[in-house]
């Protein structure tokens, strides 16, 4: 079992930056951690993921702007978001799975409650 708590969301102007955090507890060894987002009125979609050895994947829409990382001693995963756009506005969710890196949300068994990110023009 893994418990996840996100933080760091908020309101930011376009072009600005935010860093989201996801604090994990429980049995986290060998987990892949992912970030997903759900824009208003739309379905939840993949943003980025990092496996236990530090390998990463990103959605095309955030490549070059977002960076996922993990701090092993702190059991925390971060999503550094730079050059934010209004279309990045969404509720951002942290997720975890045991095993390899995946894009599909159905492959992730554990989820946080989400944190709102709003980018104003």
Secondary structure, 3 states (H helix, E strand, C coil): CEEEEEECCEEEECCCCEEEEEEEEECCCCEEEEEEEECCCCCEEEEEEECCCCCEEECCCCCCCEEEEEECCCCEEEEEECCCCHHHCEEEEEEEEECCCCCCHHHCCEECCCEEEEEEC
